[in-house]
Amino acid sequence: MSRAKARVALLQELEEAMRRTSAQGVLFGQAVANVAGISGSDLDCMDFLNLEGRMTAGRLAELTGLTTGAITGVVDRLEKAGFVRRERDETDRRKVFIATVPENIARIGRLYVPMQQAMQKLWSTYSDAELQLLLRFAREGYKAGLEATEALKGLVETETGKADAPKRKGRPRR
C-alpha cells in the first residue's frame, strides 16, 4: 500500500473511531439524563454551567448556540428539577445569573463515576507527552466542532431563507 493510501485509510479509521466515541458519549449522556429525569440537551446545558460556573442566560445561549427563548425553557426545567437556581446580581438587580445547586448536581456527578474510572484507567496507560497530544486534540477538536456548527447553521439559514427573512418585532401575529 502506498504511503498516501495508508494515510487515507488511517484518517478514515480515525474518523470512524471518533464517530463511535461521539455516539457513545451521547448515549451515556442520555442514560444519565434519563436517570436524572431531564432531557439530554438540558443535561448538556447544565454541563456548561458546571464547567464555567454561574452565568447569565445570554452567555449560556452563546455557549450552546440555542436562542435565549430556548434557554429560558431549559433554565425553567432545570430549576423545577432542582438543579439550578436564578440569582440576582447584587449590584445590578436587573441582571440574573444561572447557578447550579451543588448538592443536587452531586447526585448526577455520582452517575459519571464509572465513566471517570474507565477513562482514568485508560489515560494511565499513556505517557505525559501522549496525554499532552490528546489534550491538544480535544481542545482543537472542540474549536473545530464549534466552527462546523456555525457553518452548518449558516448553511441551514441560507437554504431555508431564514437569514434573508425580515425580523419582526413584538408579538407574533395570529
N, C-alpha and C positions, 0 to 999 in steps of 0.2 A: 504494500500500500504506500502511495506517495505521501510525502510529508503534508501536503495541502489536504489530501483526502483524510489523513489521520486527524488533522486539526478540525476539519468539518465534522467528522464523526465524534470527536471529543466534545466539541461545542454542542452538538445535538444531544449527547448523553448528559451534559451538564444542564441543558435546558430542561430535559425530561426529569432529571433529579430535582431541580428547583420547582418544577410544577407539582411534583409529588409532595415535596416538602411543604409547599404553599397550601395545597389542598388538605394535607394532614393537619396543618396549623388551623385552617378554617374549621375542619371537623372537630378538632379538640376544643377550639373556642366555642363552637356551637354546643358541644356537650357541657361545657362549663356554664354557658348561658342558660341552658335548659335546667340545670340543677339550681341555678340562682333565680330562675323564674323571670328572666328578662330576655330580650332579643339579642342575637349576635351582634348586630350593629350598635345597640345600646352598650353592650359589653366593650366593644372597641372604643367607643367614645369615653367610657369610664377609664379605659386603659390610658388614654391620652391624659386624663386628669391625674391618674396615678403617676405617670411619668413626669409631667410638667408641673404638677401642683395646681392650686386653685387658679382659676382663670375666668374671664368673662365669657359669656355665651358667644360673643362675636369672635373671640380668639379660638374657641372650640370649633366654631363654624369654619374658620380659616384652616385649622389643622386637619379637619375631616373632609372639607370640601362640600359639606352639607349647607343648606340655606339656614339663615337664622331662624326661620319659621320651623324648619325640621328640628333644629337644635332645641327650640323651646319644647317641642314634644318629647324629645329624648330626655331633657332635664326633668320635665314633669313626671315621666315614667320612672326615672331613676330616683327622684325624690320620693315618690309614692312608695317605691320598693325599699326606701330607707338607705340607699347607697350614697346619695349626695344631698347637700343642702345649699340653699341660696344664702349668701351672706352679703349684707350691705357694706359698702366701703365706709370707713369711719370718717373720712374727710369729705367725701362727696356722696351723699345719701342716694343720689340718682344712679350711681354705679353699683351693679350687683355682680358678685363673684359666685362661681360654682365651685364648691369644695366637697371632697369626699368625706364620708363618715367612717373614720378609721376602724372602729370596732366592727362595723358591718362589712367593710372591704376585706378585713382579715378573714372573714368566713369564706369569701371567694378565693383569697390567697391560698388557703389550705388545699383547694382543689388543684392548684398548679404544682403541688409538691412532687407528685410522680413524674411530671414532665421535667421539672427542675433537676430532680435527681438523675434522670436518664441523661439529660444534657450535660450535667456536671461530670458524669461518668465518661461520656464521650469526649468532652473537652480535656479531661485529664490525660488522654492519650496523645495530645498534641503538644509540640514544643511551644515556647513563648513566641518564636518567630512565626510559626504556623497560626497561633492564636491572633497575632497582630495582623496577619494576612486575612484571616476570617473576619476580624473586626473591620478592617478596611472594606472588605467585600460587602459586609452587612450595611455599613454606613453609606457607601456609594450606591449599593443596590436600593436602599431606601430613597435616596435622592433621584435615582433613575426612575423608580416607581412613581414618585411624585410628578416628575416631568411627563411620563407616559400617561398618567391620569389626566393631567391638564390638557395634553394633546388630544386625548380621547374626548374630553368634554368639549373642546373646540370643534372637533370633527362632528360630534353629535349636534351641537348647536347650529353648525353650518348646514348639515343635512336636513335638520328639522325646521330651519328658518328662524329658530328662536333668537339667534344673535341679531337678526335684522328686524325682528318684531318690535314695534314701539312699546315702550314701557308705560303702563297706565298707573296713575296714582289713585289712591283712595280705595274704596271698597269695590270688589268685583260686581259687575252688573249681573242682574238675574233675569 
